[in-house]
Amino acid sequence: MSGEHTRIAVFGAGYVGLVTGACFAELGHSVSVRDIIPERIERLRRGKVPIYEPGLDDLLARNAERLVYTTDVAEAIDGAHFVFVAVGTPPTYSGDADLSAVWTVIDELPELDRRLTVVMKSTVPVGTGAKVRHRLDARGLRHVGYVSNPEFTAEGTAVSDFMEPDRIVIGSFEDVDGDAVAALHSGIDAPIVRADVASAEMIKLAANAALMTRISFINEIANVCEATGADVVKVAEGVGHDRRIGKSFLRAGIGFGGSCFPKDSLALKQLAANSGYHFQVLNAVIEVNDLQKRRVIGKLVELLDTLRDKRVALLGLAFKPGTDDTREAPAFVLAGRLLAEGAEVVAWDPVASADGLTGVTQVPSVAEAVRDADAVVLVTEWPELAELDWRALAQTMRTAVLVDGRNMLDPEEMRAAGFRYDAIGRAAANGQG
Ligand SMILES: NC(=O)c1ccc[n+]([C@@H]2O[C@H](COP(=O)([O-])OP(=O)(O)OC[C@H]3O[C@@H](n4cnc5c(N)ncnc54)[C@H](O)[C@@H]3O)[C@@H](O)[C@H]2O)c1
């Protein structure tokens, strides 16, 4: 099968599944995408993309002839050599990963007399592959191969991340399956890391934990900058030039959210704990992040005295720009805290929805969000926020208070525009140093 075009079934038409399907179709493979939500499949058949991910709609449209969408397992698997599992693995109440959707896919695989390789794209605890192998064997599906091929794409840049990845990780029990999955990626120029299944699973969890650690680290540096009169933006610039450290993930802000980091940090914490190990660094990373999301509330209280009956505009609901994903988004934590303090909350986002945020009014423009507000909080660094006429906006507010949760704006310019401005870890830039 090496290098030739083949047939792939992708289970899960979410962020990862759709990007995986579209990119494999772009590489010339035939892809069937299966989901259990009929409306999702119907929309895809009509050429509509159910999620917002830059470049995905073009890619799906361009490769439409190599893509089919179905809710039917048999139709999805018909003639396929690979089944990519890209279903959700959300946290359970205990923080462990909920693998029920993964098990459904495995248990729904029909009896097959030909070779098929199951490829795990979903993020799963270390040991999942071994359990799947056992379950397949128990059903007499010894000839069904298993590969761990974790996904590292980031929402907002997922298509280019998939086509130009830093590396492709392939963990297999048998070389033949790993070779086949490596061959599927021919056309993508990236180092391939071959590993045993458990190590491939751990690579994903460790990579996420490293990125989260950097975020919580720089956020703590920011908090110390605030207390001591330094500017974290300058500090990060100076630190990031060190080649041993590098620049990425050193932007201080109001903490990480999203569908991956929060749940994957909890899952790794629980995985370690279940194995008898107390993962101290990761516990601190999680705690710092939880507190960081709430620090903005303290800043607002300082600037406004009280939040009761104050109108606060949240700019950005998505957990980061370039996506409509609001899972674990800092905006949702902020909104909840503000409402609890008796504030009125208005929110704007160019693509994400405030659905599920009871008590928050979503408006279609920044101007409407900001008008008559007592304070505005920049929550998601959507690029258009850098282009606004902030001087004009300040004049429409009841009190021109701005907390820049992403250190996106220039403190001097904002003060010149008439704002009482605060950011994250910028004591020196705020003239407090
Ligand atoms: N979102 C990301 O940026 C990202 C990045 C890397 C890894 N991951 C991991 O990839 C996995 C998928 O994440 P996502 O964000 O794409 O999830 P998602 O919630 O956007 O999509 C999952 C999809 O799977 C479907 N599904 C559930 N059960 C199914 C079944 N039995 N058969 C077919 N489809 C089924 C759901 O209906 C849903 O549409 C998770 O484990 C996640 O941790 C996500």
The ligand as an ORCA input file, in Angstrom:
! r2SCAN-3c Opt
* xyz 0 1
  N      -9.821     20.154     18.876
  C      -8.497     20.121     18.804
  O      -7.839     21.116     18.503
  C      -7.745     18.845     19.090
  C      -6.369     18.797     18.856
  C      -5.694     17.609     19.100
  C      -6.373     16.505     19.602
  N      -7.713     16.593     19.843
  C      -8.400     15.406     20.326
  O      -9.127     14.836     19.242
  C     -10.359     14.276     19.711
  C     -11.529     14.913     18.974
  O     -11.562     16.294     19.311
  P     -12.519     17.319     18.538
  O     -12.205     18.666     19.073
  O     -12.443     17.064     17.077
  O     -13.933     16.825     19.073
  P     -15.383     17.291     18.588
  O     -16.234     17.244     19.787
  O     -15.274     18.566     17.808
  O     -15.824     16.156     17.559
  C     -16.060     14.839     17.931
  C     -17.119     14.292     16.986
  O     -17.225     12.889     17.185
  C     -18.573     12.525     16.979
  N     -18.808     11.168     17.520
  C     -19.064     10.785     18.784
  N     -19.230      9.438     18.821
  C     -19.046      8.976     17.564
  C     -19.072      7.705     16.957
  N     -19.317      6.602     17.667
  N     -18.861      7.611     15.616
  C     -18.605      8.711     14.894
  N     -18.563      9.953     15.406
  C     -18.788     10.079     16.718
  C     -19.321     13.641     17.683
  O     -20.671     13.678     17.278
  C     -18.523     14.859     17.225
  O     -19.036     15.408     16.030
  C     -10.367     14.492     21.216
  O      -9.814     13.365     21.848
  C      -9.422     15.673     21.396
  O      -8.812     15.686     22.657
  C      -8.409     17.729     19.584
*
